[in-house]
């Protein structure tokens, strides 16, 4: 049975911003859809019965778009001792008049951590001069600043980030961030170099992601089940990496094996990092597999 430590729950795919590094292609063109409250409550109940899980993180899109929904989610998670965190762009907190009530409402519900995105890829960022005030208002919850930075174009890709969350450090070139490879002039490497997944233990990932449609992902865009068909606990207990059309070749030989095992011609291709190659191959396979890749909104 899978034993994840952190569950990222994407309440919505919609976001008013179109940040250049977004791994799931959220933006203002996404449908303003939010996870069904019944699905959310059942999911949180199942998560609370999974001993390995230490916390849940509510993300998006931008979760503050559906603020009342977010408050209920934080309250429910807190009542289940799931140490709820919220990951936001900070867009809705930039208004100094509205910010205190937003924060108070979440802290009262049991928020433990606010993760605030920043860095050069953001379309807009929370004012640095107000961070101290924000931290004070959050007490006893904590503030964590997340910032993905450009990779120096000639740096060798990282091959050893197993279990390290995508919360700071160099950007991974998947989703909308894949378009940065050309604009940043990133060095492209031989596909055979990418013979392992540098981020995830595919046999037992430390984190799982759940999107608003109920897909449970081991990595955004690689679903292993759907909550409309199976409970969260059932998905954890029945998953076998060797039976998954995407995870199995990735485990055996990284993105290179993924391409080879599915007959994708990469003889003329080169990639900036393992995520760039994996995402590019999955995008080519998108219309060939009903299982193992999706939803399509993560790829367009």
DOMARKE-27755 format. One record per residue (C-alpha): residue in one letter; x negated, z, y negated; residue number from 0. Coordinates in steps of 0.2 Angstrom, whole numbers. Layout:
% DOMARKE-27755
 resn    c1    c3    c2 resi
    a     X     Z     Y  NUM
...
//
This chain:
% DOMARKE-27755
 resn    c1    c3    c2 resi
    x     0     0     0    0
    x    -6    -4   -17    1
    x   -11    11   -28    2
    x   -12     6   -46    3
    x   -17    19   -59    4
    x    -9    10   -75    5
    x     7     0   -76    6
    x     9   -12   -91    7
    x    27   -15   -95    8
    x    30   -30  -106    9
    x    47   -26  -114   10
    x    48   -42  -122   11
    x    38   -59  -123   12
    x    44   -61  -141   13
    x    32   -58  -155   14
    x    33   -62  -174   15
    x    14   -66  -173   16
    x     5   -80  -165   17
    x   -12   -72  -163   18
    x   -26   -84  -157   19
    x   -32   -73  -142   20
    x   -15   -69  -134   21
    x   -17   -70  -115   22
    x     2   -72  -112   23
    x     6   -85  -126   24
    x    18   -73  -135   25
    x    24   -79  -152   26
    x    39   -83  -164   27
    x    44   -97  -153   28
    x    47   -86  -138   29
    x    65   -81  -134   30
    x    70   -64  -141   31
    x    74   -57  -124   32
    x    71   -39  -119   33
    x    70   -31  -101   34
    x    87   -25   -95   35
    x    89    -6   -96   36
    x    95    -4   -78   37
    x    79   -14   -72   38
    x    68    -3   -83   39
    x    76    13   -78   40
    x    74     9   -59   41
    x    56     3   -62   42
    x    51    19   -71   43
    x    59    29   -57   44
    x    49    20   -44   45
    x    33    21   -54   46
    x    36    40   -55   47
    x    36    40   -36   48
    x    20    31   -34   49
    x     6    45   -34   50
    x    -8    34   -40   51
    x     0    30   -56   52
    x    -7    40   -71   53
    x     2    31   -85   54
    x    13    17   -91   55
    x    10     7  -107   56
    x    24    -2  -115   57
    x    18   -19  -122   58
    x    24   -36  -128   59
    x    25   -48  -136   60
    x    28   -35  -149   61
    x    38   -20  -142   62
    x    43   -14  -160   63
    x    55   -29  -161   64
    x    67   -19  -150   65
    x    63    -2  -157   66
    x    78     7  -150   67
    x    75     0  -133   68
    x    57     6  -135   69
    x    62    23  -139   70
    x    73    25  -124   71
    x    59    18  -113   72
    x    46    31  -120   73
    x    59    45  -118   74
    x    63    40  -100   75
    x    44    38   -95   76
    x    40    55  -104   77
    x    54    64   -94   78
    x    46    57   -78   79
    x    29    63   -83   80
    x    22    46   -84   81
    x    11    49  -100   82
    x    19    34  -110   83
    x     8    24  -122   84
    x    14     9  -133   85
    x     3    -6  -137   86
    x     7   -14  -154   87
    x     0   -26  -166   88
    x     5   -14  -180   89
    x    15   -26  -189   90
    x    31   -15  -190   91
    x    20     0  -196   92
    x    12    -9  -211   93
    x    27    -5  -222   94
    x    22    13  -228   95
    x    40    18  -230   96
    x    46    13  -213   97
    x    30    18  -204   98
    x    33    37  -204   99
    x    51    36  -196  100
    x    45    23  -183  101
    x    31    35  -178  102
    x    41    51  -178  103
    x    55    43  -167  104
    x    42    39  -154  105
    x    33    55  -154  106
    x    49    65  -153  107
    x    53    55  -137  108
    x    36    60  -129  109
    x    23    46  -134  110
    x     6    51  -129  111
    x    -5    36  -136  112
    x    -3    22  -148  113
    x   -14     7  -145  114
    x   -16    -3  -160  115
    x   -23   -20  -159  116
    x   -36   -26  -172  117
    x   -50   -38  -173  118
    x   -54   -56  -179  119
    x   -41   -65  -169  120
    x   -26   -55  -176  121
    x   -14   -65  -187  122
    x   -12   -49  -197  123
    x   -20   -31  -195  124
    x   -15   -13  -200  125
    x   -23    -8  -216  126
    x   -39     1  -212  127
    x   -37    13  -227  128
    x   -21    20  -219  129
    x   -28    24  -201  130
    x   -31    42  -205  131
    x   -14    45  -211  132
    x    -7    36  -196  133
    x   -17    47  -184  134
    x   -11    62  -193  135
    x     7    57  -191  136
    x     5    53  -173  137
    x    -1    71  -168  138
    x     0    77  -155  139
    x    -1    59  -148  140
    x   -18    50  -150  141
    x   -22    33  -158  142
    x   -33    21  -149  143
    x   -40     5  -158  144
    x   -41   -10  -147  145
    x   -51   -25  -153  146
    x   -56   -41  -143  147
    x   -71   -49  -151  148
    x   -78   -67  -150  149
    x   -91   -69  -136  150
    x  -108   -76  -143  151
    x  -107   -95  -138  152
    x  -123   -94  -128  153
    x  -121   -78  -120  154
    x  -120   -78  -101  155
    x  -102   -73   -95  156
    x   -99   -56   -89  157
    x   -97   -54   -70  158
    x   -95   -35   -68  159
    x   -79   -29   -77  160
    x   -69   -23   -62  161
    x   -57   -10   -68  162
    x   -61   -12   -86  163
    x   -45   -15   -96  164
    x   -43   -29  -108  165
    x   -43   -18  -122  166
    x   -60   -21  -131  167
    x   -75   -30  -129  168
    x   -77   -49  -127  169
    x   -61   -60  -127  170
    x   -57   -68  -110  171
    x   -52   -86  -112  172
    x   -35   -87  -104  173
    x   -18   -90  -111  174
    x   -19   -95  -130  175
    x   -37   -89  -130  176
    x   -41  -104  -119  177
    x   -40  -115  -134  178
    x   -54  -105  -142  179
    x   -67  -112  -131  180
    x   -68  -128  -140  181
    x   -66  -121  -158  182
    x   -79  -108  -155  183
    x   -91  -120  -147  184
    x   -93  -109  -131  185
    x  -106  -114  -119  186
    x   -98  -122  -103  187
    x  -105  -117   -86  188
    x  -105  -125   -69  189
    x   -89  -121   -59  190
    x   -99  -115   -44  191
    x  -105  -101   -55  192
    x   -88   -93   -55  193
    x   -87   -87   -37  194
    x   -79   -70   -40  195
    x   -66   -62   -51  196
    x   -75   -51   -63  197
    x   -60   -41   -69  198
    x   -49   -36   -54  199
    x   -51   -29   -36  200
    x   -39   -41   -29  201
    x   -36   -30   -13  202
    x   -31   -15   -23  203
    x   -30   -18   -42  204
    x   -31    -3   -54  205
    x   -17   -10   -65  206
    x    -2   -20   -63  207
    x     9   -29   -76  208
    x    28   -31   -76  209
    x    36   -44   -87  210
    x    53   -43   -95  211
    x    60   -55   -81  212
    x    55   -42   -68  213
    x    39   -51   -61  214
    x    26   -39   -56  215
    x     9   -47   -59  216
    x    -9   -42   -53  217
    x   -15   -52   -68  218
    x    -4   -59   -81  219
    x     2   -76   -74  220
    x    -1   -71   -55  221
    x    15   -63   -49  222
    x    16   -54   -32  223
    x    35   -50   -32  224
    x    50   -49   -43  225
    x    61   -33   -46  226
    x    77   -43   -44  227
    x    73   -46   -26  228
    x    63   -31   -21  229
    x    60   -13   -28  230
    x    43    -9   -36  231
    x    39     2   -21  232
    x    43   -12    -9  233
    x    32   -24   -18  234
    x    17   -12   -17  235
    x    20    -8     1  236
    x    22   -26     7  237
    x     9   -35    -3  238
    x    -5   -43     7  239
    x   -19   -52    -2  240
    x   -22   -64    12  241
    x    -4   -70    11  242
    x    -4   -74    -7  243
    x    -8   -92   -12  244
    x   -18   -88   -27  245
    x   -25   -70   -24  246
    x   -32   -75    -7  247
    x   -44   -89   -12  248
    x   -48   -79   -28  249
    x   -53   -64   -17  250
    x   -63   -75    -5  251
    x   -73   -85   -18  252
    x   -66   -83   -36  253
    x   -59   -97   -47  254
    x   -71  -109   -38  255
    x   -63  -106   -21  256
    x   -46  -107   -29  257
    x   -50  -125   -35  258
    x   -58  -130   -18  259
    x   -44  -122    -7  260
    x   -30  -131   -17  261
    x   -39  -148   -18  262
    x   -42  -148   -37  263
    x   -56  -160   -42  264
    x   -68  -150   -54  265
    x   -83  -162   -51  266
    x   -83  -166   -70  267
    x   -77  -149   -77  268
    x   -86  -134   -84  269
    x   -79  -118   -90  270
    x   -83  -104  -103  271
    x   -80   -89   -91  272
    x   -71   -85   -75  273
    x   -54   -82   -84  274
    x   -56   -99   -92  275
    x   -58  -107   -76  276
    x   -45   -97   -66  277
    x   -32  -100   -80  278
    x   -36  -119   -81  279
    x   -34  -121   -62  280
    x   -18  -111   -61  281
    x   -11  -122   -75  282
    x   -14  -137   -64  283
    x    -6  -129   -49  284
    x     9  -123   -59  285
    x    21  -136   -53  286
    x    15  -136   -35  287
    x    19  -118   -32  288
    x    35  -108   -33  289
    x    26   -92   -28  290
    x    10   -85   -35  291
    x    10   -93   -52  292
    x    22   -90   -67  293
    x    32   -88   -77  294
    x    30  -105   -86  295
    x    30   -96  -103  296
    x    13   -89  -100  297
    x     6  -106   -98  298
    x    13  -116  -112  299
//
